[in-house]
Amino acid sequence: MSKYATTEITSAEIPSDNPVHQRLYFPYVEAAKIIHGNVLELGCGWGRGVETLIEKCENYTGLDKNQPLIDQLQAAYPKHTFRTADLPHLSAFQDNTFDFVVTFQVIEHIQDDHKFLSEIARVLKPNGKVLLTTVNRPYSLSRNPWHIREYDTQELRTLMQNYFSKVETMGVGGNQKVWDYYEENKQSVNKIMRFDIFDLQHRLPAWMLRVPYEFLNRFNRNKLMAETGSLAASIDVTDFHVSNEPEKCIDFFFVATK
């Protein structure tokens, strides 16, 4: 299933993707500590954390726009439910249906983020929780043409407070290995971006940037793998932790209660 190995989706099998994959897998490990009952995942992708979630809940429903991925996941986990969906719309589900909603690295892709959060709140049971991650904009190293928008801490907190009674603002923190890799990545990206003398990354429409972004992103990850070797390979999910200083983290990890 992880053969859909663009740098945006990020593979569990491509060695140069490992640092990003481990960072993206970490929230699933944390989610598994608290979820139970009826769980909905918005943007399940190729199934990075599906098995981890399924082990901790009674009923799992995964939504994604990619039909081939959904078909593969349904075949792999026939006792659970997988559907294609046009997010942010969740009209297939009644009010007060789910105990938990999990949505990792998705909201930045959604045009109508208000509708997205209001629909999550609607389908959650009273006192149900949403676990949400997204990139922390100040730590982005370049424009990502697949993202509609990115947030800082206060922007995301304020947005979510419109729809939830309580918003816990946390982040995905990392140890020294994680930050060493981030700094290597930052330096490498900055070297590449020196050639963008006309700031085309911010001037051109997103669709024109997606092919060069994918090419350069893969080039950069492979370059870092060659240069950092054991560092990139050694980063593991255990090198990450939940931080109470989200503004200092690469990704946010917010937990909101209906």
C-alpha positions in Angstrom: 0.0 0.0 0.0 2.9 2.4 0.7 3.9 2.1 -3.0 2.1 5.4 -3.3 5.4 7.0 -2.4 5.3 10.7 -3.1 7.2 12.9 -0.8 3.9 14.4 0.4 2.4 11.0 1.3 5.8 9.7 2.6 6.6 6.0 2.5 7.4 3.6 5.4 9.7 1.7 3.0 11.9 4.3 1.3 15.0 4.8 3.5 15.3 8.5 2.9 11.7 9.0 4.0 12.3 7.5 7.4 12.7 10.6 9.5 9.5 12.1 8.2 7.6 8.7 8.4 8.6 8.3 12.0 7.4 11.8 12.9 4.1 11.2 11.1 3.6 7.8 12.8 4.2 9.1 16.3 0.7 10.7 16.7 -0.8 7.3 16.0 1.2 5.8 18.9 -0.1 8.6 21.2 -3.7 8.3 19.9 -3.7 4.6 20.7 -3.2 5.4 24.3 -6.5 7.2 24.6 -8.9 6.1 21.9 -11.7 3.6 22.3 -15.2 2.8 21.0 -16.2 4.2 17.6 -13.3 5.9 15.8 -13.3 7.9 12.6 -10.0 8.8 10.8 -10.1 11.5 8.2 -7.3 11.1 5.7 -6.2 7.6 6.4 -3.9 7.6 3.3 -2.1 4.3 2.7 -2.8 3.2 6.2 0.3 4.4 8.1 -1.4 4.1 11.5 -4.6 2.1 10.7 -3.5 -1.1 12.4 -2.3 0.8 15.5 -5.7 2.5 15.9 -7.8 -0.7 15.1 -6.1 -2.5 17.9 -7.5 0.0 20.4 -11.1 0.6 19.2 -14.3 -1.4 18.7 -15.2 0.1 15.3 -12.9 2.0 12.9 -13.9 4.0 9.9 -11.3 5.4 7.6 -11.9 8.0 4.9 -9.6 9.1 2.1 -10.1 10.5 -1.4 -7.9 7.9 -3.1 -10.0 5.0 -4.2 -7.2 2.5 -4.9 -5.9 3.0 -1.4 -9.3 2.6 0.1 -9.9 -0.6 -1.8 -6.6 -2.0 -0.6 -7.3 -1.1 3.0 -10.8 -2.6 2.9 -9.4 -5.8 1.6 -6.7 -5.8 4.3 -9.1 -5.0 7.2 -12.5 -6.5 6.2 -14.0 -6.1 9.7 -13.7 -2.4 9.5 -15.0 0.3 7.2 -13.2 2.3 4.5 -14.8 4.9 2.2 -13.8 7.5 -0.2 -14.9 11.0 0.8 -14.9 14.6 -0.4 -13.6 16.3 2.7 -14.7 18.4 4.5 -18.2 17.0 3.9 -19.2 14.2 6.3 -22.9 14.0 5.2 -22.7 10.2 5.2 -22.7 10.2 9.0 -25.3 11.2 11.5 -24.8 13.6 14.4 -23.2 12.2 17.6 -21.8 9.1 16.0 -18.1 8.8 17.0 -16.3 8.8 20.3 -13.1 10.0 18.6 -12.0 11.6 15.3 -8.4 11.3 14.3 -7.0 13.5 11.5 -3.3 13.8 11.0 -1.7 16.2 8.5 -5.0 16.8 6.7 -6.5 20.2 7.7 -3.7 22.1 5.8 -5.1 20.5 2.6 -8.7 21.5 3.2 -10.1 24.7 1.5 -12.9 25.3 4.0 -11.2 24.6 7.3 -14.2 26.0 9.2 -16.6 23.5 7.5 -14.0 20.7 8.3 -14.0 21.4 12.0 -17.7 22.0 12.3 -18.4 18.7 10.6 -16.0 16.9 13.0 -17.8 18.5 15.9 -21.2 17.5 14.5 -20.3 13.8 14.2 -18.6 13.5 17.5 -20.6 12.4 20.5 -21.0 14.8 23.4 -17.6 15.0 25.2 -16.1 13.2 22.2 -12.6 14.2 21.2 -10.7 15.1 18.0 -7.0 14.5 17.7 -5.4 16.7 15.1 -1.9 17.3 13.8 -0.7 19.8 11.2 2.6 21.5 10.4 3.7 24.5 12.5 4.1 27.2 9.8 7.2 28.9 11.4 9.1 25.6 11.0 8.2 25.1 7.3 11.3 25.3 5.2 9.7 26.3 1.9 6.3 26.7 0.4 4.4 23.4 0.1 2.2 23.6 -3.0 0.0 20.8 -1.7 -1.1 22.9 1.3 -3.9 25.4 1.1 -2.7 27.1 4.3 -0.5 26.5 7.3 -1.1 27.8 10.9 0.9 29.2 13.8 -0.1 28.2 17.3 -2.6 31.0 18.0 -4.3 30.8 14.7 -5.0 27.1 15.0 -6.1 27.4 18.7 -8.5 30.3 17.9 -9.9 28.4 14.9 -10.6 25.3 16.9 -12.1 27.2 19.9 -14.9 28.2 17.6 -16.1 24.6 17.5 -14.9 22.8 20.7 -15.4 23.5 24.4 -11.8 22.7 25.2 -8.7 22.8 23.1 -5.4 21.3 24.4 -2.5 22.8 22.5 0.5 20.5 22.3 3.1 19.6 19.7 5.2 16.8 18.4 8.6 17.3 20.1 11.8 15.5 19.3 15.2 14.7 20.9 18.6 15.9 19.7 18.7 13.4 16.8 15.4 14.8 15.5 16.6 18.4 15.7 20.0 17.6 14.2 18.3 16.1 11.2 16.0 19.2 11.0 19.0 21.5 11.0 20.7 19.5 8.2 17.5 19.6 6.2 17.1 23.3 6.8 20.6 24.0 5.5 20.1 21.8 2.5 16.8 23.4 1.6 18.2 26.9 2.0 21.0 26.0 -0.5 18.4 24.8 -3.0 16.2 27.9 -2.5 19.1 30.3 -3.2 18.5 29.5 -6.9 14.9 30.9 -6.6 16.1 34.4 -7.1 12.7 35.7 -8.2 10.9 34.0 -5.3 8.8 31.9 -7.7 7.8 29.6 -4.9 5.5 32.4 -3.6 4.6 33.9 -7.0 3.5 31.0 -9.1 0.2 29.1 -8.7 0.4 26.0 -6.6 -0.3 23.6 -9.5 2.8 24.8 -11.4 5.0 24.1 -8.4 3.9 20.5 -7.6 6.1 18.6 -10.1 9.3 20.6 -9.3 8.5 20.4 -5.6 8.3 16.6 -5.7 11.5 16.3 -7.7 13.5 18.6 -5.5 12.0 17.2 -2.3 13.0 13.6 -3.3 16.4 14.9 -4.4 16.9 16.6 -1.1 15.8 13.6 1.0 18.1 11.3 -0.9 21.0 13.8 -0.5 20.4 13.9 3.2 20.3 10.2 3.4 23.7 10.0 1.7 25.2 12.7 3.8 23.7 11.9 7.2 23.6 8.2 6.7 23.2 6.6 10.2 21.4 9.7 11.5 18.5 9.5 9.0 18.3 5.8 9.4 18.4 5.8 13.2 15.5 8.1 13.9 12.7 6.1 15.4 9.2 6.8 16.7 10.7 6.7 20.3 12.7 9.8 19.5 9.5 11.9 19.6 7.4 13.0 22.5 4.4 15.2 23.2 5.5 18.7 24.0 3.6 21.4 26.0 5.4 24.0 23.9 3.7 23.6 20.5 5.2 26.9 19.2 8.6 25.2 19.4 7.6 22.1 17.5 7.6 21.1 13.8 4.1 19.8 14.1 1.1 20.6 16.3 -0.7 17.9 18.3 -4.0 19.4 19.4 -6.7 17.5 21.3 -10.1 19.1 21.4 -13.3 18.1 23.2 -16.8 18.7 22.0 
